[in-house]
Amino acid sequence: MARYILTVIANAVEGREDEANDWYDNVHLEEVLTVPGFVTSQRFEPMDVPEGEKVRYLAHYEIEADDHTVPMAALNEAVQTRLNMSDAFDGASASVTV
C-alpha cells in the first residue's frame, strides 16, 4: 500500500482566527481521520510573519491507499455531507496538494 501526504494551506476568515483555529485543531483534524485511508494529521502555523502578509496555516494528512484518488473522493464527499465545517475557515484561500 502506498503512502501519500495531503497538504492544505489556508487562512482563517479575517478577524475570526481564534474561532477557526479552535475548530481546526479540536474538530476538523480528528474528523478527517474518520475518512477511510486517512491515518494521521498535523497542523502548523508560522512563528514569524512578515509585516503586511496574511498568516497562512498548513495541515498535513497522511493517506495510506493503493490509489490516492479513492480517499480524496471520500474526503470530498464527507466535507459535503457529514464533516462539521466552519465558516470561520476561509475555504476560498485554500490550496490543496497531494
VENKA-V313101 format. One record per backbone hydrogen bond with DSSP energy under -1.0 kcal/mol. CO is the residue of the C=O (numbers start at 1). NH is the residue of the N-H. If there is no record, write none. Layout:
((CO,NH) (CO,NH))
This chain:
((2,65) (4,63) (6,61) (7,97) (8,59) (9,95) (10,57) (11,90) (13,16) (16,20) (17,21) (18,22) (19,23) (20,24) (21,25) (22,26) (23,27) (23,28) (24,29) (27,31) (28,32) (31,34) (32,35) (35,38) (37,64) (40,62) (42,60) (44,58) (50,53) (57,10) (58,44) (59,8) (60,42) (61,6) (62,39) (62,40) (63,4) (67,70) (68,72) (69,73) (70,74) (71,75) (72,76) (73,77) (74,78) (75,79) (76,80) (77,81) (78,82) (78,83) (83,85) (86,89) (88,13) (89,91) (90,93) (91,94) (95,9) (97,7))
